[in-house]
């Protein structure tokens, strides 16, 4: 975690983080939220040594323009902190489980072929920058790897040179979500792309650590990935979205999964048998996370619905519209 935690709840926050780490959870994002909560307590309740209902509920108030999903992510670590304090016999108010309500189901943007072609054409025009001499090489390959391998942006961003086997076409994903390691195989064309890329970047940074290096040969910050995406998406001049919400970087992963399922149906594969393979490839902790994509395949690929109506319709999970 960047920066130390201070305030009257310092030892409890550090104790919770230590407990989570011992259980195998990185707890980085939640740790940052708890750090923000400690600053909130210092600013508003500098002399309070008990986590009171007033403090907790003020933290749980929805901020202007704050999405309910973001509010829930902000509340959850503070609720866990109070439970941890109770476990060690320290009085603390636990924010009720019903606050702020259930997550709003996010409808991802599934890129059409036209949108993908337009975006990749835009990033291929990335100009050389003297401030970041490898950037024009990094961006076209980085986003293709997200889409072609279904990677999370953090997984691609934090790749080290040693993690990418350019002989056998294998990518080692280490310490990913839920602390799961896995290997991801590249297709032949993606492997060739990465081989050419690595050769060119190595001339600029022969001793780099990061596979996708910033101006210092290290990993880019997460904020840069979103900045790049929106910068080049605007250059496509596509305004009529095909589906879902406005596109995000993570939607390349969603699109990979949905198109892969549709391709298997076109090939006559048994989705029930193949779904676990997709789950492992994507690094999902539970098969239910992969089932999520079955909601979207019929919407974007009618052939899926036609060919699975009798055979596999039971695979598509029920959606509770009243939830």
VEXBA-148240 format. One line per 5 residues: number of its first residue (from 1); their letters; for each residue x, y, z of N, C-alpha, C. Coordinates in Angstrom, 3 decimals. Each point is the difference from the previous one (the first is absolute). Example, Ala and Ser with C-alpha at 12.3 -4.5 7.8 and 13.67 -1.06 7.14 Angstrom:
BEGIN
1	AS	13.190:-5.690:7.800:-0.890:1.190:0.000:0.900:1.200:0.000; -0.350:1.050:-0.720:0.820:1.190:0.060:-0.770:1.090:0.730;
This chain:
BEGIN
1	XXXXX	0.845:-1.195:0.000:-0.845:1.195:0.000:0.879:1.245:0.000; -0.385:0.983:-0.835:0.756:1.236:-0.069:-0.325:0.884:1.191; 1.007:0.382:0.777:-0.215:0.873:1.137:-0.451:-0.774:1.217; 0.318:0.515:1.177:-0.352:-0.685:1.237:-1.366:0.438:0.494; -0.603:-0.840:0.815:-1.297:0.292:0.594:0.234:0.692:1.336;
6	XXXXX	-0.826:0.973:0.307:0.118:0.718:1.268:-1.376:0.105:0.634; -0.071:0.632:1.159:-1.280:0.197:0.661:-0.261:-1.016:1.099; -1.129:0.151:0.667:-0.331:-0.827:1.155:-0.359:-1.440:-0.344; -0.256:-0.271:-1.277:-0.375:-1.356:-0.393:1.120:-0.707:-0.762; 1.174:0.569:0.060:1.163:-0.509:-0.724:0.269:-1.478:0.287;
11	XXXXX	0.079:-0.363:1.294:0.374:-1.381:0.326:-1.074:-0.998:-0.403; -1.259:0.431:0.008:-1.068:-0.910:-0.407:-0.002:-0.201:-1.521; 0.221:1.080:-0.713:0.062:-0.101:-1.462:1.183:-0.866:-0.418; 1.141:0.244:0.603:1.177:-0.806:-0.333:-0.200:-1.454:0.408; -0.697:-0.214:1.113:-0.277:-1.373:0.431:-0.905:-0.730:-0.972;
16	XXXXX	-1.030:0.689:-0.512:-0.910:-0.604:-0.973:0.735:-0.330:-1.287; 0.814:0.933:-0.469:0.752:-0.227:-1.237:0.953:-1.183:0.163; 0.654:-0.062:1.141:0.918:-1.116:0.274:-0.762:-1.322:0.012; -1.186:-0.002:0.589:-0.818:-1.209:0.035:-0.397:-0.427:-1.403; -0.450:0.958:-0.812:-0.397:-0.308:-1.376:1.174:-0.525:-0.819;
21	XXXXX	1.165:0.630:0.173:1.193:-0.461:-0.721:0.366:-1.424:0.393; -0.124:-0.308:1.286:0.315:-1.345:0.489:-0.938:-1.048:-0.586; -1.207:0.443:-0.353:-0.984:-0.902:-0.599:0.161:-0.108:-1.515; 0.962:0.756:-0.541:0.281:-0.078:-1.430:-0.623:1.085:-0.840; -0.608:1.015:0.628:-0.621:1.094:-0.739:0.951:1.191:-0.067;
26	XXXXX	0.261:0.529:-1.203:0.881:1.189:-0.107:-0.558:1.187:0.775; -1.321:0.202:-0.093:-0.723:1.032:0.748:0.548:1.406:-0.253; 0.532:0.227:-1.175:0.611:1.300:-0.304:-1.041:1.097:-0.168; -1.009:-0.262:-0.821:-1.020:1.015:-0.233:-0.757:0.307:1.281; -0.379:-1.039:0.726:-0.704:0.197:1.267:0.892:0.721:1.001;
31	XXXXX	1.301:-0.297:-0.049:0.939:0.682:0.883:0.057:1.493:-0.279; -0.079:0.360:-1.278:-0.009:1.412:-0.365:-1.282:0.679:0.482; -1.117:-0.720:-0.065:-1.267:0.553:0.485:0.062:0.217:1.511; 0.593:-0.938:0.713:0.123:0.139:1.447:0.955:1.138:0.372; 0.992:0.210:-0.830:0.890:1.145:0.226:-0.791:1.298:-0.158;
36	XXXXX	-0.861:0.041:-1.033:-0.848:1.184:-0.208:-0.966:0.169:1.178; -0.488:-1.109:0.539:-0.900:0.067:1.152:0.728:0.550:1.226; 1.256:-0.391:0.178:0.777:0.507:1.145:0.204:1.509:-0.115; 0.196:0.485:-1.224:0.149:1.440:-0.220:-1.321:0.704:0.282; -1.109:-0.632:-0.421:-1.336:0.525:0.280:-0.207:0.135:1.513;
41	XXXXX	0.408:-1.001:0.749:-0.156:0.027:1.457:0.854:1.103:0.635; 1.205:0.178:-0.508:0.885:1.042:0.521:-0.600:1.381:-0.257; -0.578:0.169:-1.198:-0.561:1.305:-0.380:-1.280:0.331:0.764; -0.848:-1.008:0.221:-1.326:0.257:0.569:-0.137:-0.401:1.474; 0.777:-0.983:0.413:-0.098:-0.491:1.380:1.400:-0.237:0.572;
46	XXXXX	0.807:1.038:0.094:1.409:-0.170:0.406:0.198:-0.585:1.390; -0.972:0.186:0.895:0.163:-0.465:1.380:-0.767:-1.286:0.287; -0.693:-0.518:-0.993:-0.823:-1.184:0.218:0.844:-1.269:-0.099; -0.103:-0.850:1.005:0.768:-1.247:-0.008:-0.911:-1.219:-0.182; -1.297:0.257:-0.115:-0.960:-1.073:-0.235:-0.659:0.210:-1.356;
51	XXXXX	-0.118:-1.084:-0.745:-0.663:0.081:-1.306:-1.505:0.004:0.270; -0.566:1.184:0.028:-1.399:0.172:0.388:-0.950:-0.107:-1.190; -1.284:-0.087:0.329:-1.026:-0.035:-1.044:0.011:1.287:-0.813; 0.168:1.130:0.671:0.007:1.288:-0.687:1.114:0.061:-1.032; 1.205:-0.453:0.378:1.144:0.016:-0.910:-0.243:-0.921:-1.193;
56	XXXXX	-0.426:-1.222:0.317:-0.179:-1.005:-1.040:-1.078:0.416:-0.999; -1.118:0.509:0.507:-1.096:0.359:-0.886:0.296:1.261:-0.801; 0.825:0.895:0.553:0.407:1.163:-0.793:0.886:-0.444:-1.158; 0.870:-0.974:0.276:0.845:-0.554:-1.068:-0.854:-0.695:-1.066; -1.123:-0.582:0.447:-0.850:-0.770:-0.910:-0.964:0.866:-0.808;
61	XXXXX	0.030:1.307:0.199:-0.873:0.875:-0.773:0.460:0.059:-1.459; -0.946:-0.069:-0.895:0.320:0.038:-1.422:0.411:1.422:-0.394; 1.114:0.113:-0.677:0.516:1.296:-0.416:-0.652:0.433:-1.309; 0.043:1.291:-0.309:-0.601:0.467:-1.257:0.592:-0.732:-1.209; -0.861:-0.513:-0.849:0.388:-0.685:-1.238:0.743:-1.315:0.255;
66	XXXXX	-0.035:-0.507:1.235:0.683:-1.266:0.296:-0.905:-1.172:-0.374; 0.532:-0.909:-0.798:-0.765:-1.183:-0.402:-0.154:-0.911:1.211; -1.133:-0.675:0.073:-0.263:-0.866:1.151:1.025:-1.132:0.100; 0.514:-0.463:-1.142:1.023:-1.048:0.038:1.276:0.509:0.654; 0.366:1.239:-0.304:1.195:0.594:0.601:-0.224:0.221:1.499;
71	XXXXX	-1.204:0.415:0.362:-0.321:0.197:1.407:0.120:-1.308:0.766; -0.505:-1.076:-0.577:0.092:-1.298:0.656:1.454:-0.425:0.182; 0.826:0.243:-1.021:1.426:-0.343:0.124:0.671:0.836:1.084; -0.498:1.210:0.221:0.570:0.880:1.014:-0.443:-0.403:1.404; -1.217:-0.522:0.104:-0.547:-0.376:1.298:0.551:-1.344:0.496;
76	XXXXX	0.145:-0.951:-0.901:0.338:-1.375:0.378:1.247:-0.119:0.881; 1.133:0.638:-0.339:1.178:-0.142:0.869:-0.215:0.575:1.397; -0.793:1.065:0.113:-0.269:0.596:1.317:-0.885:-0.932:0.814; -0.931:-0.665:-0.666:-0.823:-1.001:0.676:0.885:-1.150:0.495; 0.941:-0.427:-0.842:0.915:-1.073:0.389:0.908:0.435:1.151;
81	XXXXX	0.384:1.272:-0.002:0.833:0.526:1.087:-0.742:-0.098:1.326; -1.269:0.388:0.000:-0.792:-0.046:1.228:-0.168:-1.443:0.480; -0.220:-0.921:-0.910:-0.128:-1.407:0.380:1.311:-0.518:0.592; 1.105:0.410:-0.595:1.313:-0.405:0.522:0.207:0.539:1.408; -0.375:1.248:0.213:0.153:0.603:1.325:-0.862:-0.732:1.024;
86	XXXXX	-1.214:-0.368:-0.404:-0.875:-0.759:0.902:0.610:-1.349:0.360; 0.658:-0.610:-0.982:0.610:-1.312:0.217:1.112:0.044:1.046; 0.658:1.155:0.111:1.074:0.123:0.991:-0.488:0.782:1.226; -1.332:-0.025:0.175:-0.635:0.590:1.189:0.169:1.512:0.108; -0.058:0.660:-1.135:0.017:1.459:-0.033:-1.349:0.460:-0.550;
91	XXXXX	-0.662:0.853:0.709:-1.320:0.469:-0.430:0.091:0.796:-1.297; -0.862:-0.325:-0.949:-0.032:0.716:-1.280:-1.363:-0.235:-0.645; -0.541:1.035:-0.612:-1.303:-0.097:-0.646:0.165:-0.600:-1.393; -0.779:-1.053:-0.265:0.056:-0.659:-1.300:-1.115:0.545:-0.882; 0.362:0.549:-1.135:-0.991:0.513:-0.942:-0.900:-1.156:-0.435;
96	XXXXX	-1.320:0.135:0.130:-0.911:-1.092:-0.339:0.203:-0.537:-1.407; -0.224:-1.291:-0.147:0.263:-0.670:-1.273:-0.864:0.521:-1.139; -1.191:0.535:0.302:-0.885:0.465:-1.055:0.361:1.342:-0.596; 1.046:0.614:0.507:0.418:1.332:-0.474:1.230:-0.157:-0.877; -0.002:0.573:-1.229:-1.015:0.854:-0.625:-0.967:-0.758:-0.903;
101	XXXXX	-0.023:-1.307:0.068:-0.833:-0.778:-0.903:0.881:-0.863:-0.891; -0.623:-0.659:-0.966:0.739:-0.910:-0.871:0.718:0.752:-1.122; 1.051:-0.629:-0.484:0.712:0.546:-1.146:-0.932:0.102:-1.203; 0.187:1.036:-0.775:-0.728:0.127:-1.262:0.756:-0.801:-1.058; -0.697:-0.911:-0.645:0.654:-0.844:-1.001:0.535:0.857:-1.148;
106	XXXXX	1.298:-0.077:-0.229:0.609:0.782:-1.073:-0.150:-0.754:-1.323; -0.482:0.695:-1.006:-0.106:-0.595:-1.331:1.238:0.385:-0.790; 0.880:-0.943:-0.266:1.250:0.341:-0.676:-0.218:0.403:-1.447; 0.969:0.654:-0.537:-0.029:0.339:-1.422:0.716:-1.110:-0.755; -0.700:-0.684:-0.867:0.605:-1.044:-0.820:0.356:0.629:-1.348;
111	XXXXX	1.279:0.106:-0.266:0.460:0.668:-1.215:-0.420:-0.770:-1.252; -0.476:0.722:-0.994:-0.269:-0.602:-1.302:1.310:-0.081:-0.772; -0.009:-0.762:-1.079:1.202:-0.088:-0.838:0.377:1.374:-0.542; -1.014:0.778:-0.374:0.265:1.343:-0.516:0.703:0.855:1.053; -0.462:-0.078:1.227:0.595:0.794:1.078:1.427:-0.453:0.292;
116	XXXXX	0.215:-1.312:-0.009:1.354:-0.515:0.245:0.952:0.445:-1.106; -0.430:-0.120:-1.232:0.855:0.410:-1.119:0.327:1.491:0.085; -0.989:0.799:0.339:0.203:1.442:0.087:0.967:0.348:1.137; -0.165:-0.667:1.125:0.872:0.297:1.144:1.433:-0.430:-0.283; 0.180:-1.199:-0.530:1.358:-0.472:-0.269:0.667:0.827:-1.096;
121	XXXXX	-0.796:0.469:-0.958:0.558:0.892:-1.027:0.473:1.304:0.631; -0.743:0.482:0.998:0.363:1.245:0.678:1.292:-0.156:0.803; 0.126:-1.094:0.742:1.205:-0.161:0.824:1.230:-0.303:-0.850; -0.224:-0.535:-1.193:1.132:-0.240:-0.895:0.609:1.303:-0.505; -0.733:1.099:0.158:0.493:1.309:-0.400:0.667:0.742:1.156;
126	XXXXX	0.210:-0.691:1.110:0.637:0.616:1.166:1.375:0.540:-0.377; 0.209:1.274:0.253:1.244:0.658:-0.415:1.130:-0.227:1.005; 1.210:0.082:-0.475:1.178:-0.115:0.857:0.062:1.188:0.951; 0.396:-0.260:1.236:0.168:1.051:0.994:1.414:-0.070:0.566; 0.702:1.102:-0.059:1.365:0.029:0.543:-0.011:-0.145:1.521;
131	XXXXX	-1.129:0.348:0.631:-0.111:-0.110:1.459:-0.214:-1.448:0.429; -0.571:-0.794:-0.891:-0.232:-1.417:0.286:0.284:-0.771:-1.282; 1.267:-0.297:-0.254:0.434:-0.495:-1.314:-0.559:-1.349:-0.439; -0.617:-0.758:0.904:-0.564:-1.300:-0.399:-1.515:0.022:-0.056; -0.605:1.135:0.328:-1.446:0.074:0.100:-0.699:-0.396:-1.295;
136	XXXXX	0.503:0.451:-1.142:-0.646:-0.290:-1.281:0.060:-1.489:-0.344; 0.911:-0.725:0.649:0.082:-1.443:-0.181:-0.870:-0.734:1.019; -0.061:0.554:1.193:-0.744:-0.631:1.097:-1.503:-0.017:-0.258; -0.570:1.160:-0.309:-1.457:0.139:-0.054:-0.674:-0.959:-0.990; 0.476:-0.127:-1.261:-0.686:-0.913:-0.931:0.014:-1.452:0.460;
141	XXXXX	1.091:-0.433:0.646:0.098:-1.395:0.429:-0.744:-0.219:1.310; 0.071:0.968:0.889:-0.660:-0.125:1.303:-1.492:-0.267:-0.161; -0.674:0.824:-0.784:-1.451:-0.150:-0.137:-0.382:-1.237:-0.808; 0.837:-0.402:-0.936:-0.278:-1.237:-0.730:0.122:-1.211:0.929; 0.943:0.060:0.929:0.165:-1.097:0.943:-1.211:-0.103:0.927;
146	XXXXX	-0.545:1.155:0.407:-1.206:-0.012:0.832:-1.133:-0.730:-0.712; -0.214:0.355:-1.257:-1.118:-0.570:-0.740:0.259:-1.444:-0.420; 1.157:-0.270:-0.542:0.276:-1.325:-0.562:0.198:-1.074:1.066; 0.386:0.407:1.213:0.222:-0.974:1.072:-0.971:0.170:1.161; -0.888:0.982:-0.079:-0.987:0.188:1.056:0.603:0.374:1.337;
151	XXXXX	1.108:0.719:-0.017:0.676:0.346:1.248:-0.658:1.185:0.692; 0.127:0.046:1.306:-0.319:1.221:0.740:1.103:1.002:-0.304; -0.331:1.291:0.002:1.009:1.010:-0.344:1.160:-0.023:0.983; -0.279:-0.275:1.285:1.077:-0.050:0.995:0.936:-1.178:-0.270; -0.562:-1.102:-0.503:0.829:-1.170:-0.293:0.984:0.292:-1.121;
156	XXXXX	-0.459:0.696:-1.032:0.887:0.356:-1.105:0.979:1.096:0.411; -0.497:0.984:0.716:0.828:1.136:0.404:1.163:-0.429:0.882; -0.205:-0.966:0.878:1.021:-0.407:0.965:0.860:-1.172:-0.473; -0.147:-0.376:-1.262:0.837:-1.071:-0.528:1.472:0.395:0.018; 0.836:-0.950:0.403:1.441:0.185:-0.092:0.502:-0.727:-1.248;
161	XXXXX	1.170:0.376:-0.456:0.575:-0.643:-1.177:0.100:-1.506:0.222; 0.375:-0.386:1.218:0.179:-1.415:0.308:-1.310:-0.776:0.022; -1.131:0.718:0.053:-1.303:-0.664:0.045:-0.494:-0.424:-1.379; 0.605:0.524:-1.041:-0.483:-0.251:-1.363:0.976:-0.922:-0.720; -0.412:-1.224:-0.195:0.805:-1.021:-0.680:-0.226:0.141:-1.501;
166	XXXXX	0.946:0.636:-0.670:-0.157:0.282:-1.424:0.435:-1.159:-0.888; 0.410:-1.095:0.611:0.314:-1.204:-0.773:-1.215:-0.923:-0.069; -0.657:-0.150:1.146:-1.128:-0.924:0.071:-1.359:0.700:-0.015; 0.011:1.329:-0.013:-1.260:0.741:-0.074:-0.817:-0.042:1.269; 0.673:-0.021:1.139:-0.688:-0.111:1.283:0.221:1.240:0.850;
171	XXXXX	-1.081:0.534:0.561:0.081:1.150:0.896:-0.295:-0.475:1.420; 0.887:0.302:0.921:-0.196:-0.353:1.404:-0.638:1.181:0.719; -1.236:-0.166:0.424:-0.710:1.030:0.757:0.211:-0.293:1.481; 0.657:0.911:0.697:0.348:-0.242:1.404:-0.764:0.957:0.921; -0.440:-0.535:1.130:-0.663:0.798:1.041:-1.158:0.821:-0.581;
176	XXXXX	-0.829:-0.645:-0.785:-1.150:0.684:-0.594:-1.114:0.109:1.030; -1.197:0.327:-0.468:-1.144:0.146:0.892:-0.194:-1.282:0.808; -0.298:0.156:1.284:-0.154:-1.124:0.937:1.311:-0.763:0.176; 1.131:0.669:-0.310:1.338:-0.573:0.189:0.198:-1.287:-0.792; -0.657:-0.093:-1.153:0.105:-1.201:-0.807:1.034:0.185:-1.111;
181	XXXXX	0.899:-0.976:-0.142:0.950:-0.028:-1.103:-0.574:-0.905:-1.093; 0.326:0.313:-1.246:-0.431:-0.864:-1.089:0.882:0.251:-1.214; -0.055:-0.904:-0.946:0.699:0.165:-1.270:-1.015:0.233:-1.111; 0.310:0.932:-0.866:-0.871:0.331:-1.126:0.782:-0.231:-1.286; -0.551:-0.783:-0.898:0.672:-0.290:-1.264:-0.430:1.016:-1.064;
186	XXXXX	0.972:0.429:-0.778:-0.263:0.933:-1.101:-0.208:-0.760:-1.303; -0.829:0.545:-0.863:-0.138:-0.562:-1.342:1.271:0.304:-0.781; 0.175:-0.649:-1.111:1.233:0.155:-0.769:0.202:1.436:-0.476; -1.075:0.649:-0.457:0.149:1.367:-0.501:0.310:0.979:1.131; -0.589:-0.219:1.179:0.300:0.868:1.135:1.432:-0.222:0.469;
191	XXXXX	0.441:-1.240:-0.008:1.388:-0.308:0.372:0.974:0.706:-0.929; -0.250:-0.052:-1.298:0.886:0.672:-0.964:0.003:1.507:0.230; -1.160:0.549:0.294:-0.099:1.430:0.292:0.857:0.362:1.210; -0.085:-0.810:1.046:0.771:0.266:1.218:1.498:-0.193:-0.217; 0.361:-0.938:-0.838:1.417:-0.218:-0.301:0.606:1.215:-0.706;
196	XXXXX	-0.728:0.518:-0.980:0.467:1.186:-0.727:0.061:1.196:0.946; -1.051:0.144:0.802:-0.059:1.096:0.974:1.184:-0.060:0.965; 0.242:-1.170:0.565:1.079:-0.148:0.979:1.357:0.342:-0.612; 0.205:-0.427:-1.226:1.265:0.284:-0.681:0.218:1.504:-0.158; -1.053:0.711:-0.352:0.117:1.447:-0.223:0.162:0.766:1.308;
201	XXXXX	-0.768:-0.381:1.012:0.080:0.707:1.281:1.332:-0.256:0.689; 0.550:-1.199:-0.202:1.276:-0.342:0.635:1.151:0.866:-0.495; -0.148:0.548:-1.183:1.033:0.914:-0.502:-0.020:1.316:0.760; -1.174:0.357:0.525:-0.143:1.247:0.759:0.304:-0.231:1.471; -0.529:-1.103:0.547:0.213:-0.347:1.412:0.543:-1.427:0.082;
206	XXXXX	1.281:-0.190:-0.226:0.560:-1.360:-0.019:-0.083:-0.718:1.346; -0.042:0.740:1.092:-0.025:-0.617:1.334:-1.298:0.293:0.741; -1.087:0.196:-0.719:-1.253:0.378:0.643:-0.564:-1.127:0.853; -0.780:0.382:0.988:-0.703:-0.965:0.855:-1.377:-0.283:-0.566; -0.728:1.055:-0.339:-1.373:-0.130:-0.471:-0.049:-0.420:-1.466;
211	XXXXX	-0.933:-0.900:-0.307:-0.180:-0.372:-1.394:-0.535:1.182:-0.787; -0.854:0.798:0.662:-0.522:1.228:-0.593:0.568:1.179:0.800; 1.169:0.510:-0.403:0.717:0.978:0.825:-0.430:1.451:-0.191; 0.016:0.741:1.111:-0.182:1.449:-0.081:1.334:0.645:-0.348; 0.115:1.281:0.172:1.224:0.706:-0.403:1.218:-0.419:0.808;
216	XXXXX	-0.215:-0.686:1.128:1.113:-0.452:0.842:0.202:-1.509:-0.074; -0.715:-0.647:-0.895:0.129:-1.445:-0.124:-0.802:-0.770:1.026; -0.815:0.706:0.799:-0.808:-0.633:1.034:-1.465:-0.080:-0.450; -0.867:-0.472:0.888:-1.411:-0.150:-0.335:-0.713:1.348:-0.041; -0.943:0.121:-0.904:-0.844:1.198:-0.060:-0.965:0.004:1.176;
221	XXXXX	-0.436:1.179:0.387:-1.037:0.128:1.016:-1.339:-0.331:-0.634; -0.901:-0.535:0.794:-1.313:-0.406:-0.495:-0.749:1.137:-0.690; 0.149:1.217:0.498:-0.735:1.133:-0.568:0.349:0.248:-1.465; 1.220:-0.360:-0.392:0.413:0.227:-1.386:-0.777:-0.885:-0.974; -0.365:-1.187:0.443:-0.704:-0.924:-0.888:-1.362:0.570:-0.381;
226	XXXXX	-0.728:0.499:0.994:-1.294:0.617:-0.277:0.147:1.242:-0.855; 1.043:0.778:0.262:0.249:1.220:-0.791:0.240:-0.362:-1.463; 0.838:-0.997:-0.242:0.269:-0.419:-1.373:-1.287:-0.453:-0.691; -0.764:-0.823:0.708:-1.202:-0.542:-0.634:-0.935:1.114:-0.451; -0.301:0.928:0.888:-0.942:1.072:-0.347:0.578:0.929:-1.071;
231	XXXXX	1.311:0.197:0.046:0.652:0.834:-1.007:-0.204:-0.567:-1.397; 0.247:-1.305:-0.149:-0.082:-0.600:-1.332:-1.427:-0.393:-0.369; -0.844:-0.253:0.983:-1.401:-0.275:-0.319:-0.639:1.233:-0.634; 0.343:1.182:0.506:-0.536:1.231:-0.575:0.433:0.158:-1.449; 1.178:-0.483:-0.315:0.512:0.121:-1.364:-0.765:-0.880:-0.980;
236	XXXXX	-0.736:-1.008:0.496:-0.787:-0.846:-0.905:-1.222:0.744:-0.531; -0.421:1.049:0.737:-1.169:0.800:-0.368:-1.283:-0.844:-0.059; -0.011:-1.100:0.752:-1.203:-0.823:0.075:-0.865:0.515:1.137; -1.198:0.437:-0.328:-0.881:0.579:1.018:-1.242:-0.850:0.265; -0.427:-0.772:-0.998:-1.179:-0.853:0.189:0.445:-1.357:0.538;
241	XXXXX	-0.119:-0.173:1.316:0.464:-1.225:0.631:-0.926:-1.160:-0.342; 0.611:-1.156:-0.212:-0.769:-1.182:-0.389:-0.758:-0.609:1.164; 0.527:0.159:1.229:-0.608:-0.695:1.125:0.529:0.518:1.321; -0.724:-0.346:1.070:0.500:0.213:1.345:0.325:1.438:0.334; 0.889:0.149:0.970:0.452:1.297:0.456:1.141:0.505:-0.867;
246	XXXXX	0.413:1.257:0.189:1.183:0.491:-0.724:1.175:-0.937:0.248; 0.802:-0.269:-1.009:1.074:-0.997:0.127:1.080:0.394:0.999; 0.559:-1.034:0.633:1.112:0.150:0.928:1.100:-0.976:-0.407; 1.158:0.145:0.602:1.105:-0.910:-0.293:-0.406:-1.445:0.300; -0.681:-0.215:1.126:-0.344:-1.363:0.423:-0.952:-0.684:-0.974;
251	XXXXX	-0.635:0.772:-0.869:-0.945:-0.590:-0.948:0.691:-0.800:-1.096; 1.294:0.151:-0.164:0.720:-0.877:-0.937:-0.054:-1.439:0.526; 0.134:-0.152:1.304:-0.070:-1.322:0.626:-1.412:-0.576:-0.126; -1.009:0.838:0.239:-1.376:-0.449:-0.162:-0.255:-0.451:-1.440; 0.490:0.791:-0.940:-0.220:-0.313:-1.411:0.683:-1.305:-0.385;
256	XXXXX	1.205:-0.210:0.509:0.712:-1.250:-0.272:-0.846:-1.195:0.441; -0.524:0.077:1.229:-0.760:-1.116:0.557:-1.270:-0.271:-0.794; -0.740:1.051:-0.310:-1.259:-0.159:-0.719:0.238:-0.539:-1.413; 1.003:0.514:-0.681:0.269:-0.467:-1.369:0.537:-1.431:0.001; 0.756:-0.347:1.024:0.505:-1.367:0.089:-1.158:-0.984:0.182;
261	XXXXX	-0.964:0.328:0.849:-1.167:-0.862:0.195:-0.794:-0.146:-1.293; -0.177:1.112:-0.695:-0.745:-0.052:-1.255:0.720:-0.850:-1.042; 1.326:0.105:-0.038:0.777:-0.785:-0.960:-0.140:-1.490:0.279; -0.001:-0.365:1.261:-0.161:-1.408:0.346:-1.360:-0.529:-0.438; -1.024:0.830:0.135:-1.331:-0.418:-0.441:-0.014:-0.185:-1.511;
266	XXXXX	0.620:0.918:-0.724:0.055:-0.111:-1.468:0.739:-1.263:-0.428; 0.983:-0.395:0.811:0.782:-1.199:-0.304:-0.673:-1.270:0.491; -1.159:0.158:0.658:-0.725:-1.171:0.473:0.540:-0.583:1.291; 0.754:0.786:0.769:0.559:-0.481:1.258:-1.080:-0.078:1.074; 0.227:-0.870:0.969:-0.895:-0.120:1.145:0.403:1.061:1.026;
271	XXXXX	-0.809:1.061:0.111:0.332:1.103:0.901:0.137:-0.478:1.441; -0.821:-0.955:0.396:0.053:-0.517:1.361:1.373:-0.593:0.306; 0.607:-0.624:-0.998:1.316:-0.620:0.190:1.133:1.012:-0.125; -0.203:1.042:-0.829:1.070:0.947:-0.276:0.056:1.176:0.975; -1.108:0.285:0.658:-0.048:1.154:0.896:1.074:-0.047:1.102;
276	XXXXX	0.259:-1.151:0.616:1.058:-0.043:1.019:1.378:0.380:-0.545; 0.283:-0.339:-1.267:1.281:0.370:-0.597:0.126:1.515:-0.124; -1.096:0.644:-0.391:0.009:1.459:-0.104:0.196:0.616:1.384; -0.624:-0.592:0.990:0.117:0.496:1.369:1.448:-0.026:0.481; 0.680:-1.105:-0.257:1.412:-0.123:0.394:0.861:0.970:-0.787;
281	XXXXX	-0.261:0.111:-1.302:0.790:0.896:-0.852:-0.106:1.446:0.455; -1.209:0.407:0.406:-0.223:1.379:0.437:0.459:0.243:1.437; 0.274:-1.083:0.733:0.459:0.169:1.370:-1.118:0.279:0.975; -1.197:-0.518:-0.288:-1.122:0.192:0.915:0.122:-0.941:1.192; -0.336:0.499:1.173:0.060:-0.820:1.207:-1.125:-1.014:0.036;
286	XXXXX	-1.143:0.360:-0.603:-1.160:-0.886:0.011:-0.633:-0.019:-1.390; -0.595:-1.126:-0.349:-0.632:-0.144:-1.309:-1.154:0.977:-0.171; -0.606:0.409:1.097:-1.121:0.938:-0.066:0.417:1.317:-0.658; 1.262:0.397:0.184:0.486:1.235:-0.618:0.020:-0.113:-1.512; 0.233:-1.215:-0.512:0.008:-0.219:-1.445:-1.429:-0.136:-0.527;
291	XXXXX	-0.889:-0.569:0.821:-1.417:-0.105:-0.386:-0.587:1.368:-0.339; 0.554:1.018:0.629:-0.457:1.385:-0.210:-0.079:0.344:-1.482; 0.959:-0.503:-0.790:0.055:0.363:-1.411:-1.109:-0.650:-0.813; -0.610:-1.046:0.536:-1.078:-0.651:-0.729:-1.211:0.908:-0.143; -0.101:1.011:0.863:-1.095:0.963:-0.122:0.093:0.781:-1.309;
296	XXXXX	1.231:0.237:-0.458:0.202:0.948:-1.091:0.155:-0.646:-1.367; 0.333:-1.282:-0.043:0.220:-0.627:-1.291:-1.254:0.004:-0.862; -1.175:-0.393:0.511:-1.189:0.022:-0.868:-0.337:1.384:-0.514; 0.271:1.034:0.813:-0.327:1.366:-0.408:0.826:0.453:-1.184; 1.294:-0.355:0.004:0.890:0.502:-1.049:0.193:-0.984:-1.145;
301	XXXXX	-0.293:-1.289:0.256:0.203:-1.015:-1.023:-1.230:-0.906:-0.069; -0.974:0.357:-0.849:-1.240:-0.778:-0.092:0.232:-1.479:-0.283; 1.106:-0.329:-0.697:0.269:-1.400:-0.324:0.135:-0.824:1.268; 0.500:0.624:1.074:0.141:-0.694:1.279:-1.366:-0.441:0.506; -0.956:0.907:-0.058:-1.340:-0.297:0.507:-0.675:-1.075:-0.846;
306	XXXXX	0.179:0.102:-1.319:-0.637:-0.948:-0.901:0.517:-1.420:0.216; 1.300:-0.126:0.125:0.597:-1.332:0.064:-0.013:-0.608:1.395; -0.262:0.817:1.018:0.024:-0.536:1.359:-1.372:-0.005:0.654; -1.034:0.394:-0.746:-1.329:0.134:0.583:-0.460:-1.307:0.650; 0.154:-1.119:-0.727:-0.441:-1.278:0.531:1.100:-0.703:0.797;
311	XXXXX	1.224:0.162:-0.454:1.100:-0.787:0.540:0.609:0.585:1.267; 0.175:1.342:0.022:0.756:0.618:1.094:-0.710:1.168:0.658; -1.284:0.193:-0.280:-0.685:1.173:0.536:0.053:0.053:1.518; 0.078:-1.180:0.641:0.035:-0.043:1.464:1.276:0.611:0.574; 1.007:0.192:-0.851:1.269:0.568:0.474:-0.103:1.484:0.277;
316	XXXXX	-0.930:0.687:-0.695:-0.101:1.439:0.154:-0.646:0.314:1.330; 0.720:0.651:0.902:-0.534:0.242:1.346:-1.218:0.911:-0.013; -0.879:-0.220:0.966:-1.172:0.851:0.156:0.429:1.352:0.529; -0.678:1.049:-0.449:0.292:1.350:0.469:-1.175:0.477:0.833; 0.294:0.418:1.217:-1.050:0.515:0.875:-0.143:1.489:-0.236;
321	XXX	-0.996:0.388:-0.771:-0.168:1.407:-0.365:-0.539:0.839:1.163; -0.480:-0.668:1.055:-0.523:0.732:1.141:1.056:0.233:1.063; 1.208:-0.577:-0.200:1.049:0.122:1.016:0.494:1.421:0.083;
